[in-house]
């Protein structure tokens, strides 16, 4: 019997992950290779693109070698990547700058200036990308205004995925969803937007050609194929960014089906058969295929809040975990579970790293509100976990104004392994939460696109048949009513503190 496998290669913010699947979606083998994020100055977030390339190649090779898979059995590779990266290159596949990640905040002033003008709103309504330092458009404006040397010398401006495919195939092409996330791409015409290019001070010839998710890169460089352990003839599908592919890989592809992902940061997304933007500029809208768009909003704060809580108030759990060989995060979550919903009227704004949706405010900061002498560190832990999800709930309200009500929730990411956190999510939204067996949603989405591109599966939506669910978590409606009242207070706190956040940034 002939074995046929597809690889999903996911280029994340901190690691490259290669996952080998059979056509039923079963994980056959996987490997993950990490790389650092460098902060040369406060708010700067950079990576070495060549280091990322080495990690991606190594991850594919190791995944193949772990299970002694015959390279002749690999029929396709699909590509996924984090959004909003930006690299200045010399046009000959060599980087002139580091890769600036989505978290790079050096262009905060440029974002604020652009948001205060009608130009910012016009750009958003055409591109679907909210004005924020994450956006390559705003990064490019910073580069132009500061006469950043790599910008001045650059022949090409690429995302990390484009950088890799350009080096591996000699083709400059960018999938629709990665292009959409630049703030330079018209989501209605699927062409580069002239007004945005003018603001950035660049020409269309300095960007890649936009292509659909099922576009196939062929002609893998033989030396690269050898390092990967692949046959040079294996095709790579352009795929998409990690968000839309996570929706696809989790099965949230129909109207009303909503995917929530929380790793280090968080996001909520829905697919749509038409593009939508809103005048308040609270959610993004990115093109994915010729007839699908993804709408939603990312939050800057997810698992990083839990890590901060562990490091700040969880030293007892850390010490106990060392002695008992347990997970300190689980111990802290278990302690928070003993506190009632609402943490006895203690709320936490989780904006430790500023915030994206729905406020798009890099100056926002975290805050405990309602703290009293009766509260313990476990109340603070509970409030912190709730704050992350209350922020996601705020984005969902903005999203539902455009797409209609949510009827099904799918959860993925590290938080989905916590029963308490998932129950809290179900309670806040008042909907059952579906948990897939596999946590490799972006990689499986990428692999599925590649199978579709090589005519091995009939369509993208049929992926739902390959995604078994391990659990469905039902909401506690009494808690839902409680959280609805808490959320009303939560939403007012940001507006009340916004002037203070901006005053603090200017101090």
N, C-alpha and C positions, 0 to 999 in steps of 0.2 A: 504493500500500500504506500502510495506516494504521500509524504508528509509535506505540508505547505504552511509556512509561517509568515507573519508580518511583524515588523518591528515598529514600535512607537518610540521615537526619540524626543524626549521632553527636555528642552534647555531652560532650566529654571533660574531663579535669582542666585541660588547658592549651590546648585549642583546640576549635573547632566545625568538623566536617567534613561537607560535603554531597557525596554520591556519587550520580550518576544512572546507573541500570542499565536495560538492556533486560530482558525477561522470561527471557532465557537466562542472566542473571547477568554479562553483559559490561559493563565499565565504559565508559560513553559520555562522561562528563565528571565532574570533581570539583573542589572548592575547599576550602581550609582557612584558617580565620581564628583567629589566636591571641589569648590574653589572659593577663594575669599572675596569679600567686598572690602575695598580700601577707602578709608575716609581721610584724605590728605588735608582737608580743611573741614571745619564744622559745616554740616549740611551737604557736603559733597559725598557722592556714592559712586565709586568707579570699580571697574574690573578689567583684567587683562584679557582681551579677546583671543589671543593665542593660547592662553592657559585654558580658556573655555573650549577651544577647538581640541586641544589635547585630551581634555576630560571627555568630550563627546565621542571622539574616536575610541578612546580606551573603554568607555562604557559599552559601546557596541561590541567590541572585540571580547571583552570579559563575559558579557551576557551569552555570546555564542560559545565561548570556550567552556563555560561552567557546565553546560549540558551536552558538550561535544556535538553541537548541531552542525549538520552538513550545510555549507554555504549555498549549495545548489537548491536547498529546501526553502531558502528565504526568497519570497516572491516580490516583496515590496517593503518600503520603509516610509513611514509618515512622520512629518515634522511638527513639533509644537514648541512654542517658546514664550517666555514672559514678554509682556508688552513694554513699549515706550523706551527701549534702549536706543542709543545713538552713538555711532562710531564715525569719525572722520577718516577717510582712506585716500590713498594716492591714486586710485583708479587702476592699480595693478595688484589689487588684493592684499595690500600691506596697510596695516593701521597706522595712522598718524596721531591718534588719540586713544586714551582708554575708552572702554564702553561705559557711557554714562547710563546708570540704571534708572528705573522708574522712580526710585527713592531719592534721586539727586535733587536737592532743593536750592541750588545756587541761583536759580532764576526766579525766586519768589517775588522780587521787586518788579520784574518784567511782567509776571503773571498778574500782579495787582494792578499795574498800569493798564494792561490790555483789558482786564475785566471791567475797568472803570469807564471804558469807552464803548460806543456803539459798534466799533470794529470787532471787539471781542465777541459780542453777541452774534454778529453776522457770520463770523468764522465758525462759531459753534453750530449755528443752524444749518450750515452747509456740510460741516465735517463730522458732526456728532461727537466731537471730543471736547469736553469741558476745559476751560482755560485754567491751567494749573501747572506748577513747575515740573510735574511728571512728563508733560507733553513735549515731544521733540521739537514742535514748533516753537515753544517758549524757550527751550534750551538753545535753539538756533538764534533766537533774538538776543539772548544773553551773549552768545558767542560773537555775534555781529557787533553789538554795542561795546563789548570789551576787547574787540580785536584779538580774539583767541587765535593763537598762531596756527593750530591744526585746522581750524575753520578757514582761515585765509588761504591755506595751501591745499585744501581738500579738492579732489576731483569728484569724489562720491561721498554721500552720506547714507549710511546703512544701519539697519538693526543688526543684532547679533546673529539672527537666523540668516539674513541676507548675506552677511559677511561670510558665514560658513558655506552656504551654497555657491557663492561666487568663487570661493577658493576651491571647492570640490568639483564644480561642474563648469566653471568659466562662464556662467550665465547670471546676469543681473535681473532677478525677478523677485517680487514681493507679493505674498498672498494678500487678499483683500482685507482680512481682519488686522494683520500687522500694519498694513498701510493705513487703515482707518484710525488706528491708535496713535498716529503721528500728529494729528491735527492739521495735516497738509492735504488730505484726501477727501474729495467730494463723494459722500456716500450715496448720492442720487445718480450721478453720472459715472461713477467709478473711475474718475480721472483725477490727476493732481489738480488742486484748487489754486488758480492763478493768484488770487488775493493773498492767500496764506504764503505762497512761495515768495511773493514780493515782500511781505513782512519779514520773512526769514532771510531775505537777501540771497536766495539761491535760485538756480534754474532747474527746470524739469529734467534736463539731461544729466543732472547730478543725482538723480533718484532712479530707482529700479522700475522696471515695467510691472504694473499691477496685474496679477493673475488670480484666477479662482482657486479654491482650496484643492481641487482635483488636478491641477496642473502638474505634469510629471517632469522632473529633472532627470535627464538621461546622460550617459557618458561619464560616469564617475571616474575621476582621475585614477589610473591604475595604481599609483603609489599610495593613494588614500584608501582605495579598496583593499590593498594588501594589508595596510595597518589595521583596518576595521575587521578583516577576515571575511569580506563580502566579495561576491562576484562583481566585476566592473559593470556588468549589464543590468544589475538590479536597479529598478527605477525608484526614485524618491518623490513622494507627493508633497506639494508645497504645504498642505495642511492649513494651520492657522495659529492664532495665539492661544495660550493655555485656557483662557476663559471660555470662548466658544467651544473648544474641543472638550472641555470638562462637561459642558452641557450635553454635547453629543455622546460622550463616553458614559454619562450617567443616565441617559435616556430622556432628558428633559428637552424634547424637541417640538412639542405641540403647544398651542396656545394655552396659557394658564399653568403650564408645568414649569416650576421654578427651581433652579439649582442654587444652593447655598454652599459655598466653599469657605472654610476658615483654616488657614495654615498660619504662617506668621502674620499675614494680613487677612482680609476677608473680602467676599464679593457675593452679590446676588444677581442672577441673570435669568432672562427669558428669551426664547427665540420668537421671531416675528416674521410674517410674510411680507411686511412692508416697513420702510424706515420711519421712525418717529423721533422727534426732538421736542423739548419743552422750553417755553420762554424763560423759565427760572434757571435753566441750564443745570439741572440737578442730576440727570442721568446721562450715560453715554449711549450712543447708538453706532454700532460698527457693522459694516458689511461682512458677510461670511461666505456666501455662495451667490450665484446669480439670482436666487430667489429667496434667500434667507438673510436676515439681519439678527444681531444679538443686542438686546437692550439690558441695561442694568447699572450697577454702581459698585465700585470697589471701596473698601474702607482700609485705612492705613493700619488699623490696630485689631489684632486677633490673638493668635498665640503669643505674640510678644508681650501682651498684657499679663498673661499667665506666667510667663518667664519673669517679668518685672515683679509680680506679686511673690513669686518663689524667692527671688533674690532679696526682696525688701522685707517681707514679713514672714517668709517661710523657712527661716533657718532651722527651726525645730524639726520640720519635716525633712529638710535636707540631711540633718544629722541622723535622724531616725532611719532614713532611707539607706544611708551608708552602712549602718549597723545591720539592717534587716534585708539588704539587697532588694529593696522595693523602689518604685518610681516616686520621686518626691512630688511630682505634679499630681499624680493620682492621690497621694496622701493629702495634699492641700485641697483638692477638689472634694474628697470624702469629708474633710472637716467642714468645708463650706456647705455641703449638703445638709448638715444638721441645722443650718440657719433657715428660717422661713423665707419664702419668696418675698422680695422687696427689702430684705436685709434690715427689717425694722426701720424703714424710712431712711435708709442710707443709699444714696445714689452716687454713681461714679461716671464721669465723662471720660471716655477711654482714649482721649486724643493725645497719647504720649508722643506720637510722631506726626503731629498735625492731623489733618483729616482731608480725605477726598470726598466721595459722595456722602450725603447730599450737599454738604457745605462748601467743598472745594476750598478749604482755608488752611494754608500751610502754617498759619500763626496760631491755630487752635491748640490748646494744651489740656492735659488731664486735670481733673479736679474731683475730690470727694465733696459732696454736698449733703448736709444733714448730720454730720458727725457729732456724736455726743459722748459723754463719759461712760454711757452704758454699752457702747459698741466695743467689740473686740476685733482682733485681727481676722477672725473668721468671718465677721460681718463684712469687713473690708474685702476679703477674698470673694465672698458671695456677690457683693456689689460690683466688684471688678468683672467677674464672669457675666453678670447680668448686663453690665454696661456695654460689653462687646456686642451682645445680641440686640440690645435696645438700639444701638447704632445701625445694625443691619435692618431692624424693623423700620427705622426711619427711612432708609433707602427704599424699602419695599412699598411704603406708602406713595413715594414719588413715582415709582415704577408702575404701580397699579393705576395711577391717574392716566397713564398713556396706554396701557395694555389691557385693562380690566382686572378683575379679581384673580388672585392666586387660588388654584383649586388643588394642586398637588405639590408637595415639597420634597425635594431630593437633597440629601446632605452628603458632603464629602470633605476630605481634608482631615488633618490630625484631630480636630475637635470631635469628629464623628465617632471616634473611638471611646469617647466619654459618654456613658449612659446618662449621667446627670445633665451634661451640657445639651445633649440632644433632646432630653425631656423638657428642659428649659426652653429650647427653641420651639418645640411643639406647643408648649403652653403659651408662649408669647404670641405666636401666629394664629393659634386656634385651629391648626390643621395637623393632620397626621404627617409624620416625617418618614420617608422611605429611605432605607439604608442599603446600598448595594453591597454585595459580597466583596467585590474588589475595590480598593482605594486608588487604583491606577486609572482614573477617569480620563485625564488629559492624554495620557499615552495611548489608551485604548481608542479614544476618539481619533487621534492621529493615525493609528494603525488602520482603523476602519475606513478613514478617508482614502488611505493608500489602496486598500482592497477594492473600494469602489472605483478608484481611478484606473485600476488594471482589470476591471470588469469581473471581479470575483464575487461581488455582492450586488444586488439589484438597485439599491438606492441607499441614501444615508439614513432615512428614518427607520429602516428595517433593523438597525442596530438594537432597537429595544428588545428584540427577541433573544439577544445574546447577553442580557444583563440581569442575572438573578438577584433578587433582593434577600438579604439575610434577616431583615427585621422591619417592622412598621411600628413606629412609636406614636401612640394616641395621646392627644392633649388632655390635660386636666382643665375642665372648663371653669372651675372656680379660680384656679390660678390665672387662667386667661383673663378673666374679669379684673383681677388684681393688677395684672401687668398692663392692661389697657389704661387704668388710672395712673399707674406709675409712668407710663410712656408719655402721657400728657404733660407731666411735670418735667420729664427728661427733655422733651423737645423745646420747652421754654428756657431751659438752663443755658443752652448754647447761645441763644439770642441775647440773654441777659449778660453773659460773660464775654461776648465777642469784642466789645470795645476794650475791655481790660486785656484780653489776649493780644490785641494789636498794639496797645500801649506798651505792654511788656516787651514785645518784639523790638520796638523802637528805642527801648532804654539801653 
